[in-house]
Amino acid sequence: MSKAPWYISKTRQIRQRVVVEGELILQTPAHFGNGDGNELTDMPLLLDPFDNKTPLLTGASLVGALRGFLREQEHGYGGREKKASASVLLFGGRKADAEGGQSPLIIADSLGLAAQVENRSGVKLDGKTRTAEDKKLFDVQLWQAGTRFPLRFELLICQGDDEVALKRALATALAGLSSGRITLGARKRRGYGQVIVKQWRVREYDLTVPTQLCDWLKQGGEPLPGRAVVRVVEDERGKKSFAWNEALGISSLITDARHFFDLHATFVLSGSLLIRSGGGAGDIGPDMVHLHSYRPEQKNEMPILSGTSLAGALRARATRIANTLDKANQVTDLIYGMFGPDMNDGAWMKSRQEKGAQASRILVQETVVENGRADLVQNRVSIDRFTGGARETALFNQQPVWGGAKTEVTIALRLINPSEAEIGLLLLLLKDLWTGDLPLGGESSVGRGRLQGRQATLTHENGTKQEWEITAGGPNQLNFTKGKPADLQIFVDALQTQLTGGRS
């Protein structure tokens, strides 16, 4: 049986290769899971099977994150891909598309460097009592902030391809990754998996030129030299970014079509904050210790405000506010729509079966408690309410983070595809945080976790951009250095209208 002849027309006819490398650094802990639990932890990490200890970031995980970002950048949050979409052009057809093409972008698996494991515990809270539900404790393994992953991308440009469109799509996706707008791994909407990328390097090989073709054959698989670093530029507001236009020879990136409301606020912690992380080292320390996490900038473990704790407090207070105003039975849809549904609410899930489960539309970041003191231990005792005396064997001690005039806590969150009523609810949450009425963390009954507002920046992006900047003035006074208070009142009025059905 003779072999079929080889036809050049049946090959991809690759005429150019664009190789991009960089170093991804975790800014907050990240969970890249293996999908299984074991006797030691409920959510273990994915490891390199060769040595069973090296962190593994798969190319598939990067593809999913980059493709999702590029689709949202072009079509907005929740937008659908089209055959001519940049995400389809760069990453190939969707799985259900029988006529979809192969992705021209090759993304390699990455093995982590300088990795340490961090353990976190979580618990599901009862929204009504704000106490832990029975048998809802779980633990998760995370790669510590500062873990580095070398990245390598290779874009294949074939005969007949739209070179400019491919490079623009690649540049837009990598710009999102390098700026920290793309998060990776599990629970990334609650502060895990925040990343930055440094030392981007780019080299193009024109395979129609014999000398460059020989270069590719000889050293195409080797790491790129340091001289190929992408230049960093700074805009008029001092914000730094990589010059992807210059590096890939394109005029502009894809225009951002996303609709969101950003809240970035700084508060003073004048009392104490306690988000429990378990006992002291070797079970010989205090009974309750505030949660700490390693940060590469400080090269030390720092007290933090976790995204999971913040989101839980916001959800509980949002439910109380909505219940106070509700006359139109809108609370469940409003809260579930913003924070995600309660999977145990069988009746609501069944009523929404056709739409399927929906993730939280509130993205919360994990932040460091700046200038706090976390080396003081407070001894306490439980009191018998009947006798008024101390209970036997009920002495315990706590090690919260203590605040002062210079202790700052930052809250950063984003609500995607918001309605005016949902923005209004966020503004009421900000008010409660600002005035100290909404405490964070545990032990709120003894005065912990109360904040005082100092400065806030609000951004509403919906085709046009609106910004407000608020600073604290005197007692019960706010100063607007940008934007008008009346424009924010529109959102609060919309919330009241939705929940009351227009009835006073």
N, C-alpha and C positions, 0 to 999 in steps of 0.2 A: 504494500500500500504506500503510494507516494505521499510525501509531506506537502501540505498546502503552501503555496508560494507566499513570501513575505511582501506585504505592500506597505509603503511608507504612509499611504493615505489612511491606513487603519491604525496608525500610532497617534499619540497625542502631539507629536512634533513640538516638544518643549524647546522654546527659543531663549528663555531667560529664567534664571533662578534668583530669588531675593531671599537672603538668609538674614534673620533677625534673632539676636540673642540678648538676654538681659538677666538680671538677678532679682527674683521676687523675694520680698522680706515680709514676714507676718508682722503686722502692727498690733493685732490682738490674737489671742489663742484661736486655733482653728481645728475643726474636727473633720478629717477625711476618713470616713468609716469604712469598714469591710462588710457591713451589712449583717453581722452576726454578733450575738452576745455570748458571754462565757461566764464561768463561775466567779471571776474576779471583778468584772465590770459589765454594765448593761450595754455600753456603747464603746467597744474597743476601736483602735485605730487600724488603718490599712498600712501594712508594712511590706517592704521589699521581700518577696519569697526566697531570695537567695540567701540572706542572712537573718531574716525575721526580726530586724531591729531598726533598719533604715527607713525613714519616712518616704512614702511613695505618693506623689501627686500625678495622677494619670492624665494623659493627653485628653481622654474623653471628658474628664471634669473641666479642664480648661476650655475645651470646645463648647460645652454646654453653657458655661458662664459667658464666654465671648459672643456666642451666637445670640443668646438672649439679650445681652446688652446692645448689640448691633441692631437687632430687630426693634427693640424699644426706642433706640435713638432715631431710627428712621420712621417708624410708624406709631410711636407713643406706647405707653404702658398698656399691655393687653392687646395691642395691634397684631393683626395677622400677617404672616409672610405672603408675598406674592411671587410669581415666577421670576419677575424682574427685580426682586428685592436684593439689596446688597448682601444680606445674610445668606440668601440662597446662592448668590454668585460666588461668595467666598467659601461657604461651608458645604455647598452641594445641596441636592434636593432633600426634602424631608423623607422620613422613613416610609410614610404612607404614599409617597409620590413615586409611582412606578416608572415614570419617565425622567426622574430627577438625575442630574449629572453627578459625577464624582467631585469631591472637594479638591480644589487646587492647593489647599493649604495643609501642610504636614506639620503636626504638633507632636513633639516627642514627650514621652513620660519623663518625669523629673524625680531624681533622688535627692532628698533633703540633706542639708548640712547644718551643723551646730544645733542639733535638735535635742530638746528636753521635753519630757511628758509632764503635763499639768492635769490634775484631777479636779473635777468640779462635781458637786452634787446639786440636784434639782428636785423640786417638789411641786406637785399640783395643788394650788390653793382653791379653797371654796370661796367663790365670789361673794357670797352673802356674809359669811362669818370671818373671812380673811384669815382662816386657819388652814393648816395642812390637811388634805384629804387622806383618809386611811389607805395604807398600802400604795401610795402614789409617789414614794421616794425612788429616785433613780440616780445613777452616777454616769459620768461621761469622761472619756479620756480626750485630751486636747494636746496639740502640738503647741509648745510655748511660743509666745511672741518673740521675734528675733530669729526664728527658724528660717533658713534661706533655701530657696529652690532655684537652681539654674534653669533658665527657659531657653528653648530653641524652636523657632518657627521657620518654615521654608515654604515660600510661595512659588508655585510653578506657573509660568506664563507661557501659554502655548500659541501656536500659529492661529490667528483669527480671534484671539481673546481681546477684550477691551482692557488694555493695560492700565489706563488711568482709573477706570472704575474699580478694578481689583485692588490697586494700590490705595485708593481712597477708602475702600472698605476696610482694608487691613490697618491703615493708619488710624481710622476712627476707633476700631476695636482696641488697638494697642494704647491709644491715648486714654481710653477709659480705664484700662488696666493700670497704667502708670500713674494716673491721677488719684487712684483709690476709689473710683466710682463703681468698680466691680469688686464684689466680695465673693469668697469661695468657701465651699464646704457646707456643713449642716448648720442650721439655726443662724444663718447669716443675716436674717432680718432682726436678730436680737443681739447684734454686736460681735458675733464671732466672725472670723475670717476676713477682717479688714487687712488689706495689703497695699504695699507700694512696690514699684519696680525701679531699680537704679541701674546705671551703667548699660543703657541700651546700646547695642552695636548693630550696624547694618552693612551688608555688602551685597552688591548685585553682580551676577555673572551673566554676561551676554554670550550665550552658547553658539551664536553665529560667528563669533570672532575666535579664530583658532587658539590664540594665546590664552584667552579667558576660559575656553573650553578645557584646555590643558590644566589651567590652574584649578578648575573645579575637579577634574579627575584626580589630581594629585592631593589637594588639600580641602576639598569641599566638605568633607566630614569632620574636619578639625575645628576646634573653637576659634572664633574670630579674634583677631588681635585687638589690643586696647585702642589702637589709633582709629578704629572705626566707630568711636563713641558718638552717639547722637547729641547734638548741641542742646543745651538748656537755654531757654529764652525767658524774659520777664516782661509782663504787660505793664500798662500804665498804672495799675493798682498794686503792682508789686507781686502778683501771682506768677509763680514759676511753672513752666511746662516744657515738654520736649518739642523740638522743632521738627515735627513729623512731615510737614509740608516740604521742608528743605531736604530732609533725609531721603524721602521717597520721590521727590520731584513732582508734587501735585500742588494744585492751587489752594484747595480748601478741604476741610473735613465735611462729613455729612451733617446737615443741620439738625439740631436737637428738636425732636417733635414731642418730647415728654411733657406731661401735665402733672405738676406736683406743688406741694406747699411745704417749705422748709422752716423749721423752728430751731434756732440756735441761741441758747440762753445761758448766761453765767450767773451763778448764785453764790452767796456767802453762807458757809456752814458755821454758825456761831455756837452750836451745841455739840452734839455727837451723832455719829451715824454707825449703825451696826447691821451689816448684811452678813449673815453667819456663813462661815466656811468650815466649821468643825472645831475640834480641839487643837491644842498646841502641838508642837513637834513631839513625836513619840508618846502622845497622850499624857504628857506631863505638864503641859501648859494650861492656860485658862480654859474654862469650860466652853466659852464662846469667844471666837476671834473673828474680827472683821475680815472680809474677803480681800486677799491680796493677789496680784498677778504680776509676773515679770514684764518689764518694759525695756526694750533695747535702748531707748534714748537715755534713760536714767541708769541703765545697767544695774537695775536692782528691782526687787519686788515692791510694788506700790499699792496703796489702798485704792480700790476702784469702786465706781458705781456701775454695776453690771446692767446690761441691757435687759436681761430677763426680769430682774427685780424692778427696774423702772417701768417696763411695759406692764407688769402685773399691777403696780400701784395705779398707773394711769387708767388701765382698763376698769379696775374696781371703782375709782372715783367717777369715771365717765358714765358708768352704769348708774351710780347714785344720782348724778346730775340729770341724766335722761329720765330716770324714774320720777324725779321731782317735778319735771315739766310735762311729762307724757299725759296726753289726753286722747291720743289717736292710735295707741297700741303700736308704736313705731320703735320701741326701745330695742327689742331683740334684733330686728333687721339692721338698725343703725350700729349697734355695738359689734355684732357679728360681721357686718360689712367692713368695719374699720380694723378690728383686731383679730379677725378670723373666728370661725364658729367653734362652739363647744362640741367636740365630737361625741360626747355622751348625751347630747340633746337629740334623742332619736326622732322625736316628732318634727323638729325643725329640719334635721338632715333629710328626712324622708320627703318633706315638702319641697326641698331644693335638690332632689335626686337628679333631675334632668340637667341642672347646671353643674353638678359635681362640687367637690370640696374646693374651698377658696382660701389661699394663704392670707395672712395679715397684710393689710395695705399700709401699715405703719412700720417703718424701718427705723430701728433704734440703735444708736451707737453705744459702745462701751467706753467710758471715759475715766481718767485718773482723778482722784481727789487731790488737788494741788495744795501743798503746804499744810497738810494735816499732820497731827501727831498720833502715832499708833503704837506707842510703847508704854502707855499707862494702863494699869489693870484696876478695875473697879470691883470690889467685893460687895455682894448683896446677899440677902437672906429672904426666904419666903415666910410670910406672916400668916399665922392661923387666924382666920377671920372671926372664929368663935371666941377664942381666948385672948386675941390681940397680942400673943407672944410668938416667938420664932418657932417654926416647925423643926422637929428633929431631923437631922441629916439633910437639911434643905439649904445649906450654905452653898453658894456658887459664885463664880467670878467671871467677869467679862472684859474683853479687850477691844473696845470700839475704836474708831478713828475720831479724834477730838479736833474740833475746829476753833478758829479764832478770826480776827478781823481780816487776815490775809488768806484764809482757807477758802478756796474756790472749788465749786462743783459745776461742771458744764453739762448741759443736756442738749443733745443733738439728735433730731429725728426728722423724718420725711414722711408725709402722707401722700401717696400716689393716687392720681385720678380723683382728687377730692371734690365733693360737692360743697356748696357754700355753707350748708348746715354742718357738715363735718368739720370744716375749718372753724366755724363758730364754737363747736364743742372743744376743739383743741385750744382755742383762746381762753375758754373758761378754765380748762385744766392749767394753762399757764398762769392765770390769775391766782388759782388756789396754791400753786407752787410758790409764786412770787410773794404771797402774803404769809406763807408758813402754815396754811390751813391743810395742805396735803403733805403729810410726812412720808419719807421714803425709808425702806428697810424695816427692820424689826424693832420691837420695844418702843413703838410710838406712844404707848400709854404712859411712859415715864419721860416723855419729852424728846426722844431721839428722832433724828431724821428731818428736822424742820429747817427750811431754807429761807433766805431773804434775797429777793431779786436785786440784781445789780445792773445787768445789761442784757438786751435781747435783740436779735435780728430776725425778722420774718420776711420770707420771700415767697411770692406766689407767681409761678410760671405757667402761663396758659396761652401761648402764642405771644402775648405781651407780658412784660415783667413788672411786677409791683414789689416794692420794698418798703419796709418799715424798720426804723431803728429806735429802740426805747431804752432810756436810762432812768435809774431811780433818782428822784428829786428829794424833797423833804418828806415828812410823814404823810403817807397815803397820797403821794404825788408822783406822777410820771411825766417825763419829758420826752417828746417826740422830736428827734433830730432829723428824721426822714419819714415821710408819709404822714397821712392824716388819720386821727382817731376815728373820724366819721366813716372812713372806708372799712375799718375793721368792724364797726358796729353793724354794718350790713350783713356780715357773716353770722353774728350772734342773733340778729333779728330773723335770719333765715332758719336757724336752728329752732327758735321758739315757734315760728310758723309751722315748721314740719311736725314738731312734737305736739302742738296744741291743735293742729288742724285749723288754725286761724282763730281759735276761740281764746278769749282772755281768761 
